[in-house]
């Protein structure tokens, strides 16, 4: 299992001047957000979306 880390992020993205978009399982997203915060990436450069199961109300 490969864990996400700030060091891995640095090997993929050489500059924190990028805009970051990510989605995935909650633990993965928490790891990425933690790494971006440690790298002092401004919040306005961080975008993510959470997908979770939803019950459909009024289903026939």
CHARMM internal coordinates of N, CA and C (Angstrom, degrees):
IC EDIT
DIST 1 N 1 CA 1.4497
DIST 1 CA 1 C 1.5268
ANGL 1 N 1 CA 1 C 108.79
DIST 1 C 2 N 1.3191
ANGL 1 CA 1 C 2 N 115.93
DIHE 1 N 1 CA 1 C 2 N 131.88
DIST 2 N 2 CA 1.4613
ANGL 1 C 2 N 2 CA 121.62
DIHE 1 CA 1 C 2 N 2 CA 177.76
DIST 2 CA 2 C 1.5261
ANGL 2 N 2 CA 2 C 107.81
DIHE 1 C 2 N 2 CA 2 C -98.51
DIST 2 C 3 N 1.3040
ANGL 2 CA 2 C 3 N 115.90
DIHE 2 N 2 CA 2 C 3 N 124.93
DIST 3 N 3 CA 1.4599
ANGL 2 C 3 N 3 CA 120.75
DIHE 2 CA 2 C 3 N 3 CA 177.36
DIST 3 CA 3 C 1.5134
ANGL 3 N 3 CA 3 C 109.91
DIHE 2 C 3 N 3 CA 3 C -94.37
DIST 3 C 4 N 1.3097
ANGL 3 CA 3 C 4 N 116.08
DIHE 3 N 3 CA 3 C 4 N 143.51
DIST 4 N 4 CA 1.4547
ANGL 3 C 4 N 4 CA 120.75
DIHE 3 CA 3 C 4 N 4 CA 178.78
DIST 4 CA 4 C 1.5208
ANGL 4 N 4 CA 4 C 108.85
DIHE 3 C 4 N 4 CA 4 C -78.81
DIST 4 C 5 N 1.3163
ANGL 4 CA 4 C 5 N 116.96
DIHE 4 N 4 CA 4 C 5 N 137.62
DIST 5 N 5 CA 1.4603
ANGL 4 C 5 N 5 CA 121.61
DIHE 4 CA 4 C 5 N 5 CA -179.65
DIST 5 CA 5 C 1.5243
ANGL 5 N 5 CA 5 C 109.80
DIHE 4 C 5 N 5 CA 5 C -146.42
DIST 5 C 6 N 1.2989
ANGL 5 CA 5 C 6 N 115.13
DIHE 5 N 5 CA 5 C 6 N 166.60
DIST 6 N 6 CA 1.4598
ANGL 5 C 6 N 6 CA 120.18
DIHE 5 CA 5 C 6 N 6 CA 176.44
DIST 6 CA 6 C 1.5309
ANGL 6 N 6 CA 6 C 110.14
DIHE 5 C 6 N 6 CA 6 C -62.51
DIST 6 C 7 N 1.3117
ANGL 6 CA 6 C 7 N 117.58
DIHE 6 N 6 CA 6 C 7 N -36.52
DIST 7 N 7 CA 1.4596
ANGL 6 C 7 N 7 CA 121.29
DIHE 6 CA 6 C 7 N 7 CA 179.21
DIST 7 CA 7 C 1.5323
ANGL 7 N 7 CA 7 C 110.66
DIHE 6 C 7 N 7 CA 7 C -63.84
DIST 7 C 8 N 1.3300
ANGL 7 CA 7 C 8 N 116.89
DIHE 7 N 7 CA 7 C 8 N -41.48
DIST 8 N 8 CA 1.4595
ANGL 7 C 8 N 8 CA 120.38
DIHE 7 CA 7 C 8 N 8 CA 176.78
DIST 8 CA 8 C 1.5271
ANGL 8 N 8 CA 8 C 110.06
DIHE 7 C 8 N 8 CA 8 C -64.01
DIST 8 C 9 N 1.3226
ANGL 8 CA 8 C 9 N 116.82
DIHE 8 N 8 CA 8 C 9 N -42.61
DIST 9 N 9 CA 1.4604
ANGL 8 C 9 N 9 CA 121.19
DIHE 8 CA 8 C 9 N 9 CA 178.01
DIST 9 CA 9 C 1.5257
ANGL 9 N 9 CA 9 C 110.83
DIHE 8 C 9 N 9 CA 9 C -58.68
DIST 9 C 10 N 1.3268
ANGL 9 CA 9 C 10 N 117.34
DIHE 9 N 9 CA 9 C 10 N -44.62
DIST 10 N 10 CA 1.4717
ANGL 9 C 10 N 10 CA 121.20
DIHE 9 CA 9 C 10 N 10 CA 178.50
DIST 10 CA 10 C 1.5282
ANGL 10 N 10 CA 10 C 111.42
DIHE 9 C 10 N 10 CA 10 C -60.62
DIST 10 C 11 N 1.3260
ANGL 10 CA 10 C 11 N 117.61
DIHE 10 N 10 CA 10 C 11 N -34.35
DIST 11 N 11 CA 1.4620
ANGL 10 C 11 N 11 CA 119.94
DIHE 10 CA 10 C 11 N 11 CA -179.04
DIST 11 CA 11 C 1.5286
ANGL 11 N 11 CA 11 C 111.86
DIHE 10 C 11 N 11 CA 11 C -72.88
DIST 11 C 12 N 1.3401
ANGL 11 CA 11 C 12 N 116.68
DIHE 11 N 11 CA 11 C 12 N -22.75
DIST 12 N 12 CA 1.4607
ANGL 11 C 12 N 12 CA 121.46
DIHE 11 CA 11 C 12 N 12 CA -178.73
DIST 12 CA 12 C 1.5265
ANGL 12 N 12 CA 12 C 111.41
DIHE 11 C 12 N 12 CA 12 C -94.46
DIST 12 C 13 N 1.3321
ANGL 12 CA 12 C 13 N 116.48
DIHE 12 N 12 CA 12 C 13 N -42.38
DIST 13 N 13 CA 1.4665
ANGL 12 C 13 N 13 CA 122.68
DIHE 12 CA 12 C 13 N 13 CA -175.63
DIST 13 CA 13 C 1.5362
ANGL 13 N 13 CA 13 C 107.59
DIHE 12 C 13 N 13 CA 13 C -122.32
DIST 13 C 14 N 1.3212
ANGL 13 CA 13 C 14 N 118.52
DIHE 13 N 13 CA 13 C 14 N 109.53
DIST 14 N 14 CA 1.4582
ANGL 13 C 14 N 14 CA 120.98
DIHE 13 CA 13 C 14 N 14 CA -174.66
DIST 14 CA 14 C 1.5280
ANGL 14 N 14 CA 14 C 115.48
DIHE 13 C 14 N 14 CA 14 C -74.02
DIST 14 C 15 N 1.3289
ANGL 14 CA 14 C 15 N 118.03
DIHE 14 N 14 CA 14 C 15 N -14.43
DIST 15 N 15 CA 1.4670
ANGL 14 C 15 N 15 CA 119.90
DIHE 14 CA 14 C 15 N 15 CA -176.74
DIST 15 CA 15 C 1.5228
ANGL 15 N 15 CA 15 C 110.41
DIHE 14 C 15 N 15 CA 15 C -136.29
DIST 15 C 16 N 1.3200
ANGL 15 CA 15 C 16 N 115.69
DIHE 15 N 15 CA 15 C 16 N 140.19
DIST 16 N 16 CA 1.4623
ANGL 15 C 16 N 16 CA 119.10
DIHE 15 CA 15 C 16 N 16 CA 177.19
DIST 16 CA 16 C 1.5258
ANGL 16 N 16 CA 16 C 111.78
DIHE 15 C 16 N 16 CA 16 C -81.79
DIST 16 C 17 N 1.3175
ANGL 16 CA 16 C 17 N 117.14
DIHE 16 N 16 CA 16 C 17 N 6.90
DIST 17 N 17 CA 1.4626
ANGL 16 C 17 N 17 CA 121.81
DIHE 16 CA 16 C 17 N 17 CA 177.87
DIST 17 CA 17 C 1.5225
ANGL 17 N 17 CA 17 C 111.77
DIHE 16 C 17 N 17 CA 17 C -79.60
DIST 17 C 18 N 1.3087
ANGL 17 CA 17 C 18 N 117.32
DIHE 17 N 17 CA 17 C 18 N 5.60
DIST 18 N 18 CA 1.4642
ANGL 17 C 18 N 18 CA 122.34
DIHE 17 CA 17 C 18 N 18 CA 179.48
DIST 18 CA 18 C 1.5292
ANGL 18 N 18 CA 18 C 110.00
DIHE 17 C 18 N 18 CA 18 C -81.41
DIST 18 C 19 N 1.3231
ANGL 18 CA 18 C 19 N 115.51
DIHE 18 N 18 CA 18 C 19 N 167.40
DIST 19 N 19 CA 1.4620
ANGL 18 C 19 N 19 CA 122.04
DIHE 18 CA 18 C 19 N 19 CA 170.66
DIST 19 CA 19 C 1.5224
ANGL 19 N 19 CA 19 C 105.41
DIHE 18 C 19 N 19 CA 19 C -104.87
DIST 19 C 20 N 1.3185
ANGL 19 CA 19 C 20 N 116.85
DIHE 19 N 19 CA 19 C 20 N 128.74
DIST 20 N 20 CA 1.4523
ANGL 19 C 20 N 20 CA 122.22
DIHE 19 CA 19 C 20 N 20 CA -172.89
DIST 20 CA 20 C 1.5206
ANGL 20 N 20 CA 20 C 111.13
DIHE 19 C 20 N 20 CA 20 C -106.62
DIST 20 C 21 N 1.3372
ANGL 20 CA 20 C 21 N 116.20
DIHE 20 N 20 CA 20 C 21 N 126.55
DIST 21 N 21 CA 1.4631
ANGL 20 C 21 N 21 CA 123.76
DIHE 20 CA 20 C 21 N 21 CA 176.08
DIST 21 CA 21 C 1.5255
ANGL 21 N 21 CA 21 C 106.67
DIHE 20 C 21 N 21 CA 21 C -123.03
DIST 21 C 22 N 1.3206
ANGL 21 CA 21 C 22 N 117.41
DIHE 21 N 21 CA 21 C 22 N 130.82
DIST 22 N 22 CA 1.4562
ANGL 21 C 22 N 22 CA 118.75
DIHE 21 CA 21 C 22 N 22 CA 178.21
DIST 22 CA 22 C 1.5233
ANGL 22 N 22 CA 22 C 111.12
DIHE 21 C 22 N 22 CA 22 C -153.78
DIST 22 C 23 N 1.3249
ANGL 22 CA 22 C 23 N 114.48
DIHE 22 N 22 CA 22 C 23 N 154.47
DIST 23 N 23 CA 1.4573
ANGL 22 C 23 N 23 CA 121.64
DIHE 22 CA 22 C 23 N 23 CA 173.44
DIST 23 CA 23 C 1.5212
ANGL 23 N 23 CA 23 C 106.80
DIHE 22 C 23 N 23 CA 23 C -151.43
DIST 23 C 24 N 1.2979
ANGL 23 CA 23 C 24 N 116.10
DIHE 23 N 23 CA 23 C 24 N 162.43
DIST 24 N 24 CA 1.4555
ANGL 23 C 24 N 24 CA 120.42
DIHE 23 CA 23 C 24 N 24 CA -179.58
DIST 24 CA 24 C 1.5061
ANGL 24 N 24 CA 24 C 110.08
DIHE 23 C 24 N 24 CA 24 C 154.60
DIST 24 C 25 N 1.3251
ANGL 24 CA 24 C 25 N 116.22
DIHE 24 N 24 CA 24 C 25 N -166.66
DIST 25 N 25 CA 1.4579
ANGL 24 C 25 N 25 CA 119.88
DIHE 24 CA 24 C 25 N 25 CA 177.62
DIST 25 CA 25 C 1.5374
ANGL 25 N 25 CA 25 C 110.67
DIHE 24 C 25 N 25 CA 25 C -61.35
DIST 25 C 26 N 1.3149
ANGL 25 CA 25 C 26 N 115.87
DIHE 25 N 25 CA 25 C 26 N 147.68
DIST 26 N 26 CA 1.4679
ANGL 25 C 26 N 26 CA 121.32
DIHE 25 CA 25 C 26 N 26 CA -176.45
DIST 26 CA 26 C 1.5371
ANGL 26 N 26 CA 26 C 112.73
DIHE 25 C 26 N 26 CA 26 C -52.04
DIST 26 C 27 N 1.3352
ANGL 26 CA 26 C 27 N 121.20
DIHE 26 N 26 CA 26 C 27 N -47.36
DIST 27 N 27 CA 1.4777
ANGL 26 C 27 N 27 CA 119.48
DIHE 26 CA 26 C 27 N 27 CA -179.79
DIST 27 CA 27 C 1.5353
ANGL 27 N 27 CA 27 C 112.60
DIHE 26 C 27 N 27 CA 27 C -59.87
DIST 27 C 28 N 1.3357
ANGL 27 CA 27 C 28 N 116.38
DIHE 27 N 27 CA 27 C 28 N -37.91
DIST 28 N 28 CA 1.4650
ANGL 27 C 28 N 28 CA 120.91
DIHE 27 CA 27 C 28 N 28 CA 177.63
DIST 28 CA 28 C 1.5237
ANGL 28 N 28 CA 28 C 110.60
DIHE 27 C 28 N 28 CA 28 C -63.61
DIST 28 C 29 N 1.3342
ANGL 28 CA 28 C 29 N 115.56
DIHE 28 N 28 CA 28 C 29 N -46.64
DIST 29 N 29 CA 1.4616
ANGL 28 C 29 N 29 CA 119.89
DIHE 28 CA 28 C 29 N 29 CA -179.11
DIST 29 CA 29 C 1.5245
ANGL 29 N 29 CA 29 C 111.56
DIHE 28 C 29 N 29 CA 29 C -64.63
DIST 29 C 30 N 1.3249
ANGL 29 CA 29 C 30 N 117.17
DIHE 29 N 29 CA 29 C 30 N -38.72
DIST 30 N 30 CA 1.4705
ANGL 29 C 30 N 30 CA 120.23
DIHE 29 CA 29 C 30 N 30 CA 177.18
DIST 30 CA 30 C 1.5193
ANGL 30 N 30 CA 30 C 110.83
DIHE 29 C 30 N 30 CA 30 C -62.84
DIST 30 C 31 N 1.3288
ANGL 30 CA 30 C 31 N 117.52
DIHE 30 N 30 CA 30 C 31 N -39.54
DIST 31 N 31 CA 1.4681
ANGL 30 C 31 N 31 CA 120.91
DIHE 30 CA 30 C 31 N 31 CA 179.07
DIST 31 CA 31 C 1.5228
ANGL 31 N 31 CA 31 C 111.20
DIHE 30 C 31 N 31 CA 31 C -65.26
DIST 31 C 32 N 1.3249
ANGL 31 CA 31 C 32 N 116.93
DIHE 31 N 31 CA 31 C 32 N -43.02
DIST 32 N 32 CA 1.4682
ANGL 31 C 32 N 32 CA 119.82
DIHE 31 CA 31 C 32 N 32 CA 178.70
DIST 32 CA 32 C 1.5271
ANGL 32 N 32 CA 32 C 110.58
DIHE 31 C 32 N 32 CA 32 C -64.54
DIST 32 C 33 N 1.3307
ANGL 32 CA 32 C 33 N 116.89
DIHE 32 N 32 CA 32 C 33 N -46.09
DIST 33 N 33 CA 1.4592
ANGL 32 C 33 N 33 CA 120.10
DIHE 32 CA 32 C 33 N 33 CA -179.48
DIST 33 CA 33 C 1.5230
ANGL 33 N 33 CA 33 C 111.14
DIHE 32 C 33 N 33 CA 33 C -61.81
DIST 33 C 34 N 1.3179
ANGL 33 CA 33 C 34 N 117.35
DIHE 33 N 33 CA 33 C 34 N -40.78
DIST 34 N 34 CA 1.4652
ANGL 33 C 34 N 34 CA 121.27
DIHE 33 CA 33 C 34 N 34 CA 177.80
DIST 34 CA 34 C 1.5419
ANGL 34 N 34 CA 34 C 110.34
DIHE 33 C 34 N 34 CA 34 C -61.41
DIST 34 C 35 N 1.3288
ANGL 34 CA 34 C 35 N 116.75
DIHE 34 N 34 CA 34 C 35 N -43.67
DIST 35 N 35 CA 1.4671
ANGL 34 C 35 N 35 CA 120.37
DIHE 34 CA 34 C 35 N 35 CA 179.39
DIST 35 CA 35 C 1.5269
ANGL 35 N 35 CA 35 C 110.82
DIHE 34 C 35 N 35 CA 35 C -64.95
DIST 35 C 36 N 1.3276
ANGL 35 CA 35 C 36 N 117.47
DIHE 35 N 35 CA 35 C 36 N -42.96
DIST 36 N 36 CA 1.4628
ANGL 35 C 36 N 36 CA 120.39
DIHE 35 CA 35 C 36 N 36 CA 179.02
DIST 36 CA 36 C 1.5236
ANGL 36 N 36 CA 36 C 111.54
DIHE 35 C 36 N 36 CA 36 C -64.02
DIST 36 C 37 N 1.3155
ANGL 36 CA 36 C 37 N 116.98
DIHE 36 N 36 CA 36 C 37 N -38.44
DIST 37 N 37 CA 1.4681
ANGL 36 C 37 N 37 CA 120.52
DIHE 36 CA 36 C 37 N 37 CA 177.09
DIST 37 CA 37 C 1.5290
ANGL 37 N 37 CA 37 C 111.32
DIHE 36 C 37 N 37 CA 37 C -66.49
DIST 37 C 38 N 1.3251
ANGL 37 CA 37 C 38 N 117.12
DIHE 37 N 37 CA 37 C 38 N -40.10
DIST 38 N 38 CA 1.4760
ANGL 37 C 38 N 38 CA 120.29
DIHE 37 CA 37 C 38 N 38 CA 176.83
DIST 38 CA 38 C 1.5225
ANGL 38 N 38 CA 38 C 110.81
DIHE 37 C 38 N 38 CA 38 C -63.50
DIST 38 C 39 N 1.3153
ANGL 38 CA 38 C 39 N 117.33
DIHE 38 N 38 CA 38 C 39 N -29.89
DIST 39 N 39 CA 1.4587
ANGL 38 C 39 N 39 CA 122.92
DIHE 38 CA 38 C 39 N 39 CA -179.21
DIST 39 CA 39 C 1.5262
ANGL 39 N 39 CA 39 C 110.66
DIHE 38 C 39 N 39 CA 39 C -84.97
DIST 39 C 40 N 1.3340
ANGL 39 CA 39 C 40 N 117.02
DIHE 39 N 39 CA 39 C 40 N -0.84
DIST 40 N 40 CA 1.4678
ANGL 39 C 40 N 40 CA 123.43
DIHE 39 CA 39 C 40 N 40 CA -179.85
DIST 40 CA 40 C 1.5258
ANGL 40 N 40 CA 40 C 112.94
DIHE 39 C 40 N 40 CA 40 C 61.88
DIST 40 C 41 N 1.3230
ANGL 40 CA 40 C 41 N 116.58
DIHE 40 N 40 CA 40 C 41 N 36.77
DIST 41 N 41 CA 1.4648
ANGL 40 C 41 N 41 CA 120.93
DIHE 40 CA 40 C 41 N 41 CA 174.71
DIST 41 CA 41 C 1.5259
ANGL 41 N 41 CA 41 C 107.34
DIHE 40 C 41 N 41 CA 41 C -73.26
DIST 41 C 42 N 1.3217
ANGL 41 CA 41 C 42 N 119.07
DIHE 41 N 41 CA 41 C 42 N 127.13
DIST 42 N 42 CA 1.4667
ANGL 41 C 42 N 42 CA 121.28
DIHE 41 CA 41 C 42 N 42 CA 179.70
DIST 42 CA 42 C 1.5322
ANGL 42 N 42 CA 42 C 111.87
DIHE 41 C 42 N 42 CA 42 C -60.63
DIST 42 C 43 N 1.3101
ANGL 42 CA 42 C 43 N 116.30
DIHE 42 N 42 CA 42 C 43 N 143.70
DIST 43 N 43 CA 1.4694
ANGL 42 C 43 N 43 CA 121.63
DIHE 42 CA 42 C 43 N 43 CA -178.67
DIST 43 CA 43 C 1.5214
ANGL 43 N 43 CA 43 C 113.20
DIHE 42 C 43 N 43 CA 43 C -56.11
DIST 43 C 44 N 1.3242
ANGL 43 CA 43 C 44 N 118.13
DIHE 43 N 43 CA 43 C 44 N -33.18
DIST 44 N 44 CA 1.4669
ANGL 43 C 44 N 44 CA 119.83
DIHE 43 CA 43 C 44 N 44 CA -178.91
DIST 44 CA 44 C 1.5321
ANGL 44 N 44 CA 44 C 112.55
DIHE 43 C 44 N 44 CA 44 C -69.83
DIST 44 C 45 N 1.3224
ANGL 44 CA 44 C 45 N 118.64
DIHE 44 N 44 CA 44 C 45 N -8.89
DIST 45 N 45 CA 1.4614
ANGL 44 C 45 N 45 CA 122.79
DIHE 44 CA 44 C 45 N 45 CA 176.86
DIST 45 CA 45 C 1.5324
ANGL 45 N 45 CA 45 C 111.83
DIHE 44 C 45 N 45 CA 45 C -99.38
DIST 45 C 46 N 1.3328
ANGL 45 CA 45 C 46 N 117.20
DIHE 45 N 45 CA 45 C 46 N 1.47
DIST 46 N 46 CA 1.4604
ANGL 45 C 46 N 46 CA 122.03
DIHE 45 CA 45 C 46 N 46 CA -176.08
DIST 46 CA 46 C 1.5237
ANGL 46 N 46 CA 46 C 109.35
DIHE 45 C 46 N 46 CA 46 C -113.75
DIST 46 C 47 N 1.3363
ANGL 46 CA 46 C 47 N 115.67
DIHE 46 N 46 CA 46 C 47 N 123.69
DIST 47 N 47 CA 1.4636
ANGL 46 C 47 N 47 CA 121.49
DIHE 46 CA 46 C 47 N 47 CA -179.61
DIST 47 CA 47 C 1.5230
ANGL 47 N 47 CA 47 C 108.38
DIHE 46 C 47 N 47 CA 47 C -134.64
DIST 47 C 48 N 1.3204
ANGL 47 CA 47 C 48 N 116.11
DIHE 47 N 47 CA 47 C 48 N 133.45
DIST 48 N 48 CA 1.4595
ANGL 47 C 48 N 48 CA 119.27
DIHE 47 CA 47 C 48 N 48 CA 178.41
DIST 48 CA 48 C 1.5205
ANGL 48 N 48 CA 48 C 109.65
DIHE 47 C 48 N 48 CA 48 C -147.88
DIST 48 C 49 N 1.3197
ANGL 48 CA 48 C 49 N 114.28
DIHE 48 N 48 CA 48 C 49 N 162.96
DIST 49 N 49 CA 1.4563
ANGL 48 C 49 N 49 CA 119.78
DIHE 48 CA 48 C 49 N 49 CA 179.39
DIST 49 CA 49 C 1.5200
ANGL 49 N 49 CA 49 C 108.34
DIHE 48 C 49 N 49 CA 49 C -137.37
DIST 49 C 50 N 1.3080
ANGL 49 CA 49 C 50 N 115.07
DIHE 49 N 49 CA 49 C 50 N 136.44
DIST 50 N 50 CA 1.4568
ANGL 49 C 50 N 50 CA 121.26
DIHE 49 CA 49 C 50 N 50 CA -179.50
DIST 50 CA 50 C 1.5202
ANGL 50 N 50 CA 50 C 108.65
DIHE 49 C 50 N 50 CA 50 C -103.17
DIST 50 C 51 N 1.3142
ANGL 50 CA 50 C 51 N 115.65
DIHE 50 N 50 CA 50 C 51 N 128.29
DIST 51 N 51 CA 1.4560
ANGL 50 C 51 N 51 CA 121.76
DIHE 50 CA 50 C 51 N 51 CA 174.73
DIST 51 CA 51 C 1.5163
ANGL 51 N 51 CA 51 C 107.67
DIHE 50 C 51 N 51 CA 51 C -111.58
DIST 51 C 52 N 1.3047
ANGL 51 CA 51 C 52 N 116.51
DIHE 51 N 51 CA 51 C 52 N 130.09
DIST 52 N 52 CA 1.4601
ANGL 51 C 52 N 52 CA 119.51
DIHE 51 CA 51 C 52 N 52 CA 178.01
DIST 52 CA 52 C 1.5172
ANGL 52 N 52 CA 52 C 109.48
DIHE 51 C 52 N 52 CA 52 C -143.37
DIST 52 C 53 N 1.3199
ANGL 52 CA 52 C 53 N 117.63
DIHE 52 N 52 CA 52 C 53 N 154.54
DIST 53 N 53 CA 1.4597
ANGL 52 C 53 N 53 CA 119.94
DIHE 52 CA 52 C 53 N 53 CA -179.13
DIST 53 CA 53 C 1.5235
ANGL 53 N 53 CA 53 C 110.77
DIHE 52 C 53 N 53 CA 53 C -63.73
DIST 53 C 54 N 1.3139
ANGL 53 CA 53 C 54 N 115.23
DIHE 53 N 53 CA 53 C 54 N 143.32
DIST 54 N 54 CA 1.4594
ANGL 53 C 54 N 54 CA 121.20
DIHE 53 CA 53 C 54 N 54 CA -178.98
DIST 54 CA 54 C 1.5308
ANGL 54 N 54 CA 54 C 108.29
DIHE 53 C 54 N 54 CA 54 C -134.14
DIST 54 C 55 N 1.2956
ANGL 54 CA 54 C 55 N 116.13
DIHE 54 N 54 CA 54 C 55 N 138.09
DIST 55 N 55 CA 1.4607
ANGL 54 C 55 N 55 CA 119.37
DIHE 54 CA 54 C 55 N 55 CA 174.72
DIST 55 CA 55 C 1.5256
ANGL 55 N 55 CA 55 C 108.33
DIHE 54 C 55 N 55 CA 55 C -81.59
DIST 55 C 56 N 1.2983
ANGL 55 CA 55 C 56 N 116.08
DIHE 55 N 55 CA 55 C 56 N 138.20
DIST 56 N 56 CA 1.4589
ANGL 55 C 56 N 56 CA 120.37
DIHE 55 CA 55 C 56 N 56 CA 178.40
DIST 56 CA 56 C 1.5291
ANGL 56 N 56 CA 56 C 107.75
DIHE 55 C 56 N 56 CA 56 C -86.16
DIST 56 C 57 N 1.3080
ANGL 56 CA 56 C 57 N 116.96
DIHE 56 N 56 CA 56 C 57 N 117.87
DIST 57 N 57 CA 1.4482
ANGL 56 C 57 N 57 CA 121.53
DIHE 56 CA 56 C 57 N 57 CA -178.45
DIST 57 CA 57 C 1.5127
ANGL 57 N 57 CA 57 C 109.91
DIHE 56 C 57 N 57 CA 57 C -80.98
DIST 57 C 58 N 1.3097
ANGL 57 CA 57 C 58 N 116.27
DIHE 57 N 57 CA 57 C 58 N 142.98
DIST 58 N 58 CA 1.4526
ANGL 57 C 58 N 58 CA 120.92
DIHE 57 CA 57 C 58 N 58 CA 176.84
DIST 58 CA 58 C 1.5129
ANGL 58 N 58 CA 58 C 113.43
DIHE 57 C 58 N 58 CA 58 C 73.06
DIST 58 C 59 N 1.3325
ANGL 58 CA 58 C 59 N 117.34
DIHE 58 N 58 CA 58 C 59 N 20.32
DIST 59 N 59 CA 1.4640
ANGL 58 C 59 N 59 CA 120.28
DIHE 58 CA 58 C 59 N 59 CA 179.15
DIST 59 CA 59 C 1.5276
ANGL 59 N 59 CA 59 C 110.07
DIHE 58 C 59 N 59 CA 59 C -62.67
DIST 59 C 60 N 1.3224
ANGL 59 CA 59 C 60 N 117.35
DIHE 59 N 59 CA 59 C 60 N 136.84
DIST 60 N 60 CA 1.4663
ANGL 59 C 60 N 60 CA 121.72
DIHE 59 CA 59 C 60 N 60 CA -178.35
DIST 60 CA 60 C 1.4981
ANGL 60 N 60 CA 60 C 111.48
DIHE 59 C 60 N 60 CA 60 C -98.23
END
COOR INIT
IC SEED 1 N 1 CA 1 C
IC BUILD
